[in-house]
Amino acid sequence: MSQAIARGTPRTNLVVRALNPLVGRLLGAGLRFGPNVLITVRDRSSGQPRTFPVAILEHDGRRFIQSPWGEVNWVRNLRVAREAILSHGSGRERVEAIEIPPEEGGPILRGSMERYFRSPILSLVIRQSFGLHRSSTPEEFVAVARAHPMFELR
């Protein structure tokens, strides 16, 4: 799998980055936007809270988040803080975040995305963002997990 596919296409990256502030405002107002919630993590340098939208992945009764952009600031902040606050509208939940090794993350990613592969639109987004499709091999899912850190939320 090429690095360009692993990171998403430039068009997909631009669209998602342009939509993130809007999605954040909608979630903050309590509106549903798929599996997305707001996560607040303390900045590793300043200690200030940083909030951004993330998609919750569910697999075998467990919840996960994964960085579609790889090693970004929120990932580095969460590694240090190891806890965060999930919010949707006025609801808040403090969670512990445990980073998952890629070898475990690949199967989790595959299982959590299975339902999204049934949707033509979401399947296209997954293919453009991660280079994955329903028939991707277990090794391809692990390769994506290596490039896109995953955390279990407890």
Contact map, one row per residue, 1 for C-alpha under 8 A:
1110110000000000000000000000000000000000000000000000000000000000000000000000000000000000000000000000000000000000000000000000000000100000000100100000000000
1111110000000000000000000000000000000000000000000000000000000000000000000000000000000000000000000000000000000000000000000000000000000000000000000000000000
1111111000000000000000000000000000000000000000000000000000000000000000000000000000000000000000000000000000000000000000000000000000000000000000000000000000
0111111110000000000000000000000000000000000000000000000000000000000000000000000000000000000000000000000000000000000000000000000000000000000000000000000000
1111111110000000000000000000000000000000000000000000000000000000000000000000000000000000000000000000000000000000000000000000000111100000000000000000000000
1111111100000000000000000000000000000000000000000000000000000000000000000000000000000000000000000000000000000000000000000000000011100000000000010010000000
0011111110000000000000000000000000000000000000000000000000000000000111000000000000000000000000000000000000000000000000000000000011000000000000000010000000
0001111111011000000000000000000000000000000000000000000000000000000010000000000000000000000000000000000000000000000000000000000111100000000000000000000000
0001101111111000000000000000000000000000000000000000000000000000000000000000000000000000000000000000000000000000000000000000000110000000000000000000000000
0000000111111100000000000000000000000000000000000000000000000000000000000000000000000000000000000000000000000000000000000000000000000000000000000000000000
0000000011111110000000000000000000000000000000000000000000000000000000000000000000000000000000000000000000000000000000000000000000000000000000000000000000
0000000111111111000000000000000000000000000000000000000000000000000000000000000000000000000000000000000000000000000000000000100110000000000000000000000000
0000000111111111100000000000000000000000000000000000000000000000000000000000000000000000000000000000000000000000000000000000000010000000000000000000000000
0000000001111111110000000000000000000000000000000000000000000000000000000000000000000000000000000000000000000000000000000000000000000000000000000000000000
0000000000111111111000000000000000000000000000000000000000000000000000000000000000000000000000000000000000000000000000000000000000000000000000000000000000
0000000000011111111100000000000000000000000000000000000000000000000000000000000000000000000000000000000000000000000000000000000000000000000000000000000000
0000000000001111111110000000000000000000000000000000000000000000000000000000000000000000000000000000000000000000000000000000000000000000000000000000000000
0000000000000111111111000000000000000000000000000000000000000000000000000000000000000000000000000000000000000000000000000000000000000000000000000000000000
0000000000000011111111100000000000000000000000000000000000000000000000000000000000000000000000000000000000000000000000000000000000000000000000000000000000
0000000000000001111111110000000000000000000000000001100000000000000000000000000000000000000000000000000000000000000000000000000000000000000000000000000000
0000000000000000111111111000000000000000000000000000000000000000000000000000000000000000000000000000000000000000000000000000000000000000000000000000000000
0000000000000000011111111100000000000000000000000000000000000000000000000000000000000000000000000000000000000000000000000000000000000000000000000000000000
0000000000000000001111111110000010000000000000000000100000000000000000000000000000000000000000000000000000000000000000000000000000000000000000000000000000
0000000000000000000111111111000000000100000000000001100000000000000000000000000000000000000000000000000000000000000000000000000000000000000000000000000000
0000000000000000000011111111100000000000000000000000000000000000000000000000000000000000000000000000000000000000000000000000000000000000000000000000000000
0000000000000000000001111111111110000000000000000000000000000000000000000000000000000000000000000000000000000000000000000000000000000000000000000000000000
0000000000000000000000111111111110011100000000000000100000000000000000000000000000000001100000000000000000000000000000000000000000000000000000000000000000
0000000000000000000000011111111000000100000000000000000000000000000000000000000000000011110000000000000000000000000000000000000000000000000000000000000000
0000000000000000000000001111111000000000000000000000000000000000000000000000000000000001100000000000000000000000000000000000000000000000000000000000000000
0000000000000000000000000111111100000000000000000000000000000000000000000000000000000001110000000000000000000000000000000000000000000000000000000000000000
0000000000000000000000000111111110000000000000000000000000000000000000000000000000000001100000000000000000000000000000000000000000000000000000000000000000
0000000000000000000000000110011111110000000000000000000000000000000000000000000000000000000000000000000000000000000000000000000000000000000000000000000000
0000000000000000000000100110001111110000000000000000000000000000000000000000000000000000000000000000000000000000000000000000000000000000000000000000000000
0000000000000000000000000000000111110000000000000000001000000000000000000000000000000000000000000000000000000000000000000000000000000000000000000000000000
0000000000000000000000000000000111111000000000000000001110000000000000000000000000000000000000000000000000000000000000000000000000000000000000000000000000
0000000000000000000000000010000111111100000000000000111100000000000000000000000000000000000000000000000000000000000000000000000000000000000000000000000000
0000000000000000000000000010000000111110000000000000111100000000000000000000000000000111000000000000000000000000000000000000000000000000000000000000000000
0000000000000000000000010011000000011111000000000011110000000000000000000000000000000111000000000000000000000000000000000000000000000000000000000000000000
0000000000000000000000000000000000001111100000000011110000000000000000000000000000011110000000000000000000000000000000000000000000000000000000000000000000
0000000000000000000000000000000000000111110000001111000000000000000000000000000000011100000000000000000000000000000000000000000000000000000000000000000000
0000000000000000000000000000000000000011111000001110000000000000000000000100110010111000000000000000000000000000000000000000000000000000000000000000000000
0000000000000000000000000000000000000001111101111100000000000000000000000000110010010000000000000000000000000000000000000000000000000000000000000000000000
0000000000000000000000000000000000000000111111111100000000000000000000000100100010000000000000000000000000000000000000000000000000000000000000000000000000
0000000000000000000000000000000000000000011111100000000000000000000000000001100110000000000000000000000000000000000000000000000000000000000000000000000000
0000000000000000000000000000000000000000001111100000000000000000000000000000000000000000000000000000000000000000000000000000000000000000000000000000000000
0000000000000000000000000000000000000000011111110000000000000000000000000000000000000000000000000000000000000000000000000000000000000000000000000000000000
0000000000000000000000000000000000000000011111111000000000000000000000000000000000000000000000000000000000000000000000000000000000000000000000000000000000
0000000000000000000000000000000000000000011001111100000000000000000000000000000000000000000000000000000000000000000000000000000000000000000000000000000000
0000000000000000000000000000000000000001111000111110000000000000000000000000000000000000000000000000000000000000000000000000000000000000000000000000000000
0000000000000000000000000000000000000001111000011111000000000000000000000100000000000000000000000000000000000000000000000000000000000000000000000000000000
0000000000000000000000000000000000000111100000001111100000000000000000000000000000000000000000000000000000000000000000000000000000000000000000000000000000
0000000000000000000100010000000000000111000000000111110000000000000000000000000000000000000000000000000000000000000000000000000000000000000000000000000000
0000000000000000000100110010000000011110000000000011111000000000000000000000000000000000000000000000000000000000000000000000000000000000000000000000000000
0000000000000000000000000000000000011110000000000001111100000000110000000000000000000000000000000000000000000000000000000000000000000000000000000000000000
0000000000000000000000000000000001111000000000000000111110000000110000000000000000000000000000000000000000000000000000000000000000000000000000000000000000
0000000000000000000000000000000000111000000000000000011111000011100000000000000000000000000000000000000000000000000000000000000000000000000000000000000000
0000000000000000000000000000000000100000000000000000001111100011110000000000000000000000000000000000000000001001100000000000000000000000000000000000000000
0000000000000000000000000000000000000000000000000000000111111111000000000000000000000000000000000000000000000001000000000000000000000000000000000000000000
0000000000000000000000000000000000000000000000000000000011111111000000000000000000000000000000000000000000010011000000000000000000000000000000000000000000
0000000000000000000000000000000000000000000000000000000001111100000000000000000000000000000000000000000000000000000000000000000000000000000000000000000000
0000000000000000000000000000000000000000000000000000000001111110000000000000000000000000000000000000000000000000000000000000000000000000000000000000000000
0000000000000000000000000000000000000000000000000000000001111111000000000000000000000000000000000000000000000000000000000000000000000000000000000000000111
0000000000000000000000000000000000000000000000000000000111101111100000000000000000000000000000000000000000000000000000000000000000000000000000000000000111
0000000000000000000000000000000000000000000000000000000111100111110000000000000000000000000000000000000000000000000000000000000000000000000000000000011110
0000000000000000000000000000000000000000000000000000011110000011111000000000000000000000000000000000000000000000000000000000000000000000000000000000011110
0000000000000000000000000000000000000000000000000000011010000001111100000000000000000000000000000000000000000000000000000000000000000000000000000001111000
0000000000000000000000000000000000000000000000000000000000000000111111110010000000000000000000000000000000000000000000000000000000000000000000000001110000
0000001000000000000000000000000000000000000000000000000000000000011111000000000000000000000000000000000000000000000000000000000011000000000000000001000000
0000001100000000000000000000000000000000000000000000000000000000001111110000000000000000000000000000000000000000000000000000000000000000000000000001000000
0000001000000000000000000000000000000000000000000000000000000000001111110000000000000000000000000000000000000000000000000000000000000000000000000011100000
0000000000000000000000000000000000000000000000000000000000000000001011111011000000000000000000000000000000000000000000000000000000000000000000000011100000
0000000000000000000000000000000000000000000000000000000000000000001011111111000000000000000000000000000000000000000000000000000000000000000000000000000000
0000000000000000000000000000000000000000000000000000000000000000000000111111100000000000000000000000000000000000000000000000000000000000000000000000000000
0000000000000000000000000000000000000000101000000100000000000000000000011111110000000000000000000000000000000000000000000000000000000000000000000000000000
0000000000000000000000000000000000000000000000000000000000000000001000111111111000000000000000000000000000000000000000000000000000000000000000000000100000
0000000000000000000000000000000000000000000100000000000000000000000000111111111100000000000000000000000000000000000000000000000000000000000000000000000000
0000000000000000000000000000000000000000111100000000000000000000000000001111111110000000000000000000000000000000000000000000000000000000000000000000000000
0000000000000000000000000000000000000000110000000000000000000000000000000111111111110000000000001000000000000000000000000000000000000000000000000000000000
0000000000000000000000000000000000000000000000000000000000000000000000000011111111000000000000001010000000000000000000000000000000000000000000000000000000
0000000000000000000000000000000000000000000100000000000000000000000000000001111111000000000000000000000000000000000000000000000000000000000000000000000000
0000000000000000000000000000000000000000111100000000000000000000000000000000111111110000000000000000000000000000000000000000000000000000000000000000000000
0000000000000000000000000000000000000000000000000000000000000000000000000000011111110000000000011100000000000000000000000000000000000000000000000000000000
0000000000000000000000000000000000000000100000000000000000000000000000000000010011111000000001111000000000000000000000000000000000000000000000000000000000
0000000000000000000000000000000000000011110000000000000000000000000000000000010011111100000001111000000000000000000000000000000000000000000000000000000000
0000000000000000000000000000000000000011100000000000000000000000000000000000000000111110000111100000000000000000000000000000000000000000000000000000000000
0000000000000000000000000000000000001111000000000000000000000000000000000000000000011111000111100000000000000000000000000000000000000000000000000000000000
0000000000000000000000000001000000001110000000000000000000000000000000000000000000001111111110000000000000000000000000000000000000000000000000000000000000
0000000000000000000000000011111000001100000000000000000000000000000000000000000000000111111100000000000000000000000000000000000000000000000000000000000000
0000000000000000000000000011111000000000000000000000000000000000000000000000000000000011111000000000000000000000000000000000000000000000000000000000000000
0000000000000000000000000001010000000000000000000000000000000000000000000000000000000011111100000000000000000000000000000000000000000000000000000000000000
0000000000000000000000000000000000000000000000000000000000000000000000000000000000000011111110000000000000000000000000000000000000000000000000000000000000
0000000000000000000000000000000000000000000000000000000000000000000000000000000000001111011111000000000000000000000000000000000000000000000000000000000000
0000000000000000000000000000000000000000000000000000000000000000000000000000000000001110001111100000000000000000000000000000000000000000000000000000000000
0000000000000000000000000000000000000000000000000000000000000000000000000000000000111100000111110000000000000000000000000000000000000000000000000000000000
0000000000000000000000000000000000000000000000000000000000000000000000000000000000111100000011111000000000000000000000000000000000000000000000000000000011
0000000000000000000000000000000000000000000000000000000000000000000000000000000001110000000001111100000000000000000000000000000000000000000000000000000111
0000000000000000000000000000000000000000000000000000000000000000000000000000011001110000000000111110000000000000000000000000000000000000000000000000001111
0000000000000000000000000000000000000000000000000000000000000000000000000000000001000000000000011111000000000000000000000000000000000000000000000000001110
0000000000000000000000000000000000000000000000000000000000000000000000000000001000000000000000001111100000000000000000000000000000000000000000000000111100
0000000000000000000000000000000000000000000000000000000000000000000000000000000000000000000000000111110110000000000000000000000000000000000000000000111100
0000000000000000000000000000000000000000000000000000000000000000000000000000000000000000000000000011111110000000000000000000000000000000000000000100010000
0000000000000000000000000000000000000000000000000000000000000000000000000000000000000000000000000001111111000000000000000000000000000000000001101100110000
0000000000000000000000000000000000000000000000000000000000000000000000000000000000000000000000000000111111100000000000000000000000000000000001001000000000
0000000000000000000000000000000000000000000000000000000000000000000000000000000000000000000000000001111111110000000000000000000000000000000001000000000000
0000000000000000000000000000000000000000000000000000000000000000000000000000000000000000000000000001111111111000000000000000000000000000000011001000010000
0000000000000000000000000000000000000000000000000000000000000000000000000000000000000000000000000000011111111100000000000000000000000000011111111000000000
0000000000000000000000000000000000000000000000000000000000000000000000000000000000000000000000000000001111111110000000000000000000000000010011000000000000
0000000000000000000000000000000000000000000000000000000000100000000000000000000000000000000000000000000111111111000000000000000000000000000000000000000000
0000000000000000000000000000000000000000000000000000000010000000000000000000000000000000000000000000000011111111100000000000000000000000000010001000000000
0000000000000000000000000000000000000000000000000000000000000000000000000000000000000000000000000000000001111111110000000000000000000000010010000000000000
0000000000000000000000000000000000000000000000000000000000100000000000000000000000000000000000000000000000111111110000000000000000000000000000000000000000
0000000000000000000000000000000000000000000000000000000011100000000000000000000000000000000000000000000000011111111000000000000000000000000000000000000000
0000000000000000000000000000000000000000000000000000000010000000000000000000000000000000000000000000000000001111111110000000000000000000000000000000000000
0000000000000000000000000000000000000000000000000000000000000000000000000000000000000000000000000000000000000111111111000000000000000100000000000000000000
0000000000000000000000000000000000000000000000000000000000000000000000000000000000000000000000000000000000000001111111100000000000000000000000000000000000
0000000000000000000000000000000000000000000000000000000000000000000000000000000000000000000000000000000000000000111111100110000000000000000000000000000000
0000000000000000000000000000000000000000000000000000000000000000000000000000000000000000000000000000000000000000111111110110010000001100000000000000000000
0000000000000000000000000000000000000000000000000000000000000000000000000000000000000000000000000000000000000000011111110110000000000000000000000000000000
0000000000000000000000000000000000000000000000000000000000000000000000000000000000000000000000000000000000000000001111111110000000000000000000000000000000
0000000000000000000000000000000000000000000000000000000000000000000000000000000000000000000000000000000000000000000011111111000000000000000000000000000000
0000000000000000000000000000000000000000000000000000000000000000000000000000000000000000000000000000000000000000000000111111100000000000000000000000000000
0000000000000000000000000000000000000000000000000000000000000000000000000000000000000000000000000000000000000000000111111111110000000000000000000000000000
0000000000000000000000000000000000000000000000000000000000000000000000000000000000000000000000000000000000000000000111111111111000001000000000000000000000
0000000000000000000000000000000000000000000000000000000000000000000000000000000000000000000000000000000000000000000000011111111100000000000000000000000000
0000000000010000000000000000000000000000000000000000000000000000000000000000000000000000000000000000000000000000000000001111111110000000000000000000000000
0000000000000000000000000000000000000000000000000000000000000000000000000000000000000000000000000000000000000000000010000111111111111000000000000000000000
0000000000000000000000000000000000000000000000000000000000000000000000000000000000000000000000000000000000000000000000000011111111111000000000000000000000
0000100110010000000000000000000000000000000000000000000000000000000000000000000000000000000000000000000000000000000000000001111111110000000000000000000000
0000111110011000000000000000000000000000000000000000000000000000000100000000000000000000000000000000000000000000000000000000111111100000000000000000000000
0000111100000000000000000000000000000000000000000000000000000000000100000000000000000000000000000000000000000000000000000000011111110000000000010000000000
1000110100000000000000000000000000000000000000000000000000000000000000000000000000000000000000000000000000000000000000000000011111111000000000000000000000
0000000000000000000000000000000000000000000000000000000000000000000000000000000000000000000000000000000000000000000000000000011101111101000110000000000000
0000000000000000000000000000000000000000000000000000000000000000000000000000000000000000000000000000000000000000000010000010011000111111000000000000000000
0000000000000000000000000000000000000000000000000000000000000000000000000000000000000000000000000000000000000000010010000000000000011111000000000000000000
0000000000000000000000000000000000000000000000000000000000000000000000000000000000000000000000000000000000000000000000000000000000001111100000000000000000
0000000000000000000000000000000000000000000000000000000000000000000000000000000000000000000000000000000000000000000000000000000000011111110110000000000000
0000000000000000000000000000000000000000000000000000000000000000000000000000000000000000000000000000000000000000000000000000000000000011111110000000000000
0000000000000000000000000000000000000000000000000000000000000000000000000000000000000000000000000000000001100100000000000000000000000001111111000000000000
0000000000000000000000000000000000000000000000000000000000000000000000000000000000000000000000000000000001000000000000000000000000000000111111100000000000
1000000000000000000000000000000000000000000000000000000000000000000000000000000000000000000000000000000001000000000000000000000000010001111111110000000000
0000000000000000000000000000000000000000000000000000000000000000000000000000000000000000000000000000000011101100000000000000000000010001111111111000000000
0000000000000000000000000000000000000000000000000000000000000000000000000000000000000000000000000000011111100000000000000000000000000000011111111100000000
1000000000000000000000000000000000000000000000000000000000000000000000000000000000000000000000000000010001000000000000000000000000000000001111111110000000
0000010000000000000000000000000000000000000000000000000000000000000000000000000000000000000000000000000001000000000000000000000001000000000111111111000000
0000000000000000000000000000000000000000000000000000000000000000000000000000000000000000000000000000011011001000000000000000000000000000000011111111110000
0000000000000000000000000000000000000000000000000000000000000000000000000000000000000000000000000000110000000000000000000000000000000000000001111111100000
0000011000000000000000000000000000000000000000000000000000000000000001100000000000000000000000000000000000000000000000000000000000000000000000111111100000
0000000000000000000000000000000000000000000000000000000000000000011111100000000000000000000000000000000000000000000000000000000000000000000000011111110000
0000000000000000000000000000000000000000000000000000000000000000011001100010000000000000000000000011010000000000000000000000000000000000000000001111111000
0000000000000000000000000000000000000000000000000000000000000001111000000000000000000000000000000011110010000000000000000000000000000000000000001001111100
0000000000000000000000000000000000000000000000000000000000000001110000000000000000000000000000001111000000000000000000000000000000000000000000000000111110
0000000000000000000000000000000000000000000000000000000000000111100000000000000000000000000000011111000000000000000000000000000000000000000000000000011111
0000000000000000000000000000000000000000000000000000000000000111100000000000000000000000000000111100000000000000000000000000000000000000000000000000001111
0000000000000000000000000000000000000000000000000000000000000110000000000000000000000000000000111000000000000000000000000000000000000000000000000000000111
